[in-house]
Amino acid sequence: LPALEAEYHFAARLSAERLAMSRAGRIVVSTRQEQREQYGHRWYTGAVNATNDERFAVIPPGVNLRLFDRSVVNEREAGTRAKVDRVLARDLPASRLGLPCVLASARLEPKKNHVGLTRAYLNSPDLQARANLLLSVRGLPGSLEEAALQTLDIPAEAQLILSEIQELAEAHSLWGKLATISLEGQDELAAAYRYLSERRSVFCLPAHHEPFGLAPLEAMAAGLPVVSTRFGGPSESM
């Protein structure tokens, strides 16, 4: 569309990418899936042969174990543990505080599928009885139940996703089973992973498609079991 071309300059980008691909001695990718599917797109036909493994080097990004290893103790550890306890006590009744959590920690955008996870949770009475749903939402200072989303300094797209989750929670009596937390920075995220692993929790990445999937690898390094999408990089990297 002309409006999108004017804003993002796709033609110039594609020309530059095709030129770089055709001249590169080796193209570095995170997974074979990235090589075969992304570089196999029809717009790259003639610039690179995505089935030629000799043109590609698969070098997956690594996890920073100085942050995410399960044995690490950082300066925000105690404060993060207290923060998790405080948030759970704010959003959940005392009778559910001992339950593990299903944690989703990803950017609030449609492809990450937070709404799909919420629907899966509400459609499983057994899962609701066994665990709470915990969403990491950066920039949300209080509970989602009480949030006036239009007043928050978060993108409109994120507000729409949270609004849909609010509606589902209201319609299906999820309040008291759903908690939200704003984790700031990698140190706090890693500390939360470690603490939640002690609480027998699970990390979930329900994305429709994930190019690589570093977040679940970080969660695993911190001790959390992971349930992840099989579409994209995680099917190979995990």
Number of C-alpha atoms within 10 A of each C-alpha: 5 8 8 9 11 10 8 11 12 12 11 11 11 13 14 11 14 18 14 14 19 15 12 13 11 13 18 15 18 18 22 21 21 18 23 15 13 15 20 16 12 9 12 19 12 10 16 20 18 20 14 10 14 11 16 19 15 15 11 15 13 9 17 10 14 13 20 25 20 21 13 14 16 14 10 15 19 14 13 22 17 14 17 20 13 12 17 25 15 15 21 16 12 11 8 16 16 13 16 19 25 25 24 23 23 18 14 21 16 15 14 20 20 26 21 16 19 21 15 13 20 19 12 10 10 10 14 18 11 13 21 25 23 24 21 19 21 17 13 18 12 16 17 22 18 8 15 13 17 12 8 13 10 15 12 12 12 15 19 16 16 19 18 14 22 20 13 17 20 12 10 12 12 21 17 19 23 26 25 24 24 20 21 13 9 11 18 22 22 29 28 24 27 27 22 22 21 12 14 16 24 23 24 23 24 23 22 15 17 19 15 23 22 17 17 24 20 22 26 21 21 25 24 25 17 19 14 17 18 16 16 20 21 22 15 14 17 14
